[in-house]
């Protein structure tokens, strides 16, 4: 099993990406529920904003873990890049400048020769 070099956590790429996908699903589910409650007049705008901020923070943390993840071999580096590309295409988002730099830094040790 390949282990990550991310803060000594011992997480693999699969663990980090699964955590990110779970955070995305949780954020989507929470937003739908809070939208329903807000539309029904059950919660205030302030409570809604606090809840949305909390789920966004959790997703951002999981996303940062993916970006910071240091692959330990060429194939894993490609896997990380494929995951990020799929995420960007699916969400129609773009990487922040700092994220792009970090992703390229973590991919750089592998020159593509396998």
C-alpha positions as CSV (number, residue, x, y, z in Angstrom):
1,X,0.0,0.0,0.0
2,X,1.4,3.4,-1.0
3,X,1.3,5.9,1.8
4,X,1.1,9.7,1.5
5,X,3.6,12.2,2.6
6,X,1.0,14.6,3.9
7,X,1.7,15.7,7.4
8,X,2.6,12.2,8.5
9,X,-1.0,11.1,8.4
10,X,-0.2,7.9,6.6
11,X,-3.2,8.5,4.2
12,X,-3.2,7.1,0.7
13,X,-4.4,9.0,-2.3
14,X,-7.5,6.8,-2.3
15,X,-8.2,7.9,1.3
16,X,-7.7,11.6,0.6
17,X,-9.9,11.5,-2.6
18,X,-12.6,9.5,-0.9
19,X,-12.7,12.0,2.0
20,X,-13.0,14.8,-0.5
21,X,-15.9,13.1,-2.4
22,X,-17.6,12.4,0.9
23,X,-17.3,16.1,1.9
24,X,-18.8,17.1,-1.5
25,X,-21.7,14.7,-1.0
26,X,-22.3,15.9,2.5
27,X,-22.1,19.6,1.4
28,X,-24.6,18.9,-1.4
29,X,-27.0,17.1,1.0
30,X,-26.7,19.7,3.7
31,X,-27.3,22.5,1.2
32,X,-30.4,20.9,-0.1
33,X,-31.8,20.3,3.4
34,X,-31.0,23.9,4.5
35,X,-32.5,25.3,1.3
36,X,-35.7,23.2,2.1
37,X,-35.8,24.5,5.7
38,X,-35.2,28.1,4.6
39,X,-37.9,27.9,2.0
40,X,-40.3,26.6,4.6
41,X,-39.4,29.5,6.9
42,X,-38.1,27.1,9.6
43,X,-34.7,28.7,9.9
44,X,-33.4,32.3,9.8
45,X,-31.1,33.7,7.2
46,X,-28.4,33.9,9.8
47,X,-28.7,30.2,10.7
48,X,-28.7,29.3,7.1
49,X,-25.5,31.3,6.4
50,X,-23.8,29.7,9.4
51,X,-24.7,26.2,8.2
52,X,-23.6,26.9,4.6
53,X,-20.3,28.3,5.8
54,X,-19.7,25.2,7.9
55,X,-20.2,22.7,5.1
56,X,-18.2,24.9,2.7
57,X,-15.3,24.9,5.2
58,X,-15.4,21.1,5.5
59,X,-15.3,20.7,1.7
60,X,-12.5,23.3,1.4
61,X,-10.4,21.4,4.0
62,X,-10.9,18.1,2.1
63,X,-10.1,19.8,-1.2
64,X,-6.9,21.3,0.3
65,X,-5.8,17.8,1.5
66,X,-6.1,16.6,-2.1
67,X,-4.0,19.5,-3.4
68,X,-1.4,19.1,-0.7
69,X,-1.1,15.3,-1.1
70,X,2.4,14.3,-2.2
71,X,2.4,11.3,-4.5
72,X,5.1,8.8,-3.9
73,X,5.4,7.4,-7.4
74,X,4.7,8.4,-11.0
75,X,1.5,6.4,-11.4
76,X,0.1,8.0,-8.2
77,X,1.0,11.4,-9.5
78,X,-1.0,10.7,-12.6
79,X,-3.9,9.5,-10.5
80,X,-3.9,12.7,-8.5
81,X,-3.9,14.8,-11.7
82,X,-6.7,12.7,-13.2
83,X,-8.8,13.1,-10.0
84,X,-8.3,16.8,-10.0
85,X,-9.1,17.1,-13.7
86,X,-12.3,15.1,-13.2
87,X,-13.3,17.3,-10.2
88,X,-12.7,20.5,-12.2
89,X,-14.7,19.2,-15.2
90,X,-17.6,17.9,-13.0
91,X,-17.9,21.1,-10.9
92,X,-16.9,23.6,-13.7
93,X,-14.6,25.2,-11.2
94,X,-11.0,26.3,-11.6
95,X,-8.0,25.9,-9.3
96,X,-7.0,28.9,-7.3
97,X,-3.5,30.2,-8.2
98,X,-1.9,28.7,-5.0
99,X,-3.6,25.4,-5.7
100,X,-2.3,25.2,-9.2
101,X,1.3,25.9,-8.0
102,X,1.0,23.3,-5.3
103,X,-0.4,20.6,-7.6
104,X,2.4,21.3,-10.1
105,X,5.0,21.1,-7.3
106,X,3.7,17.8,-6.1
107,X,3.8,16.4,-9.6
108,X,7.2,17.8,-10.5
109,X,9.4,15.1,-8.9
110,X,8.1,12.7,-11.6
111,X,9.5,13.4,-15.0
112,X,7.2,11.1,-16.9
113,X,9.7,8.3,-17.5
114,X,7.9,6.1,-15.1
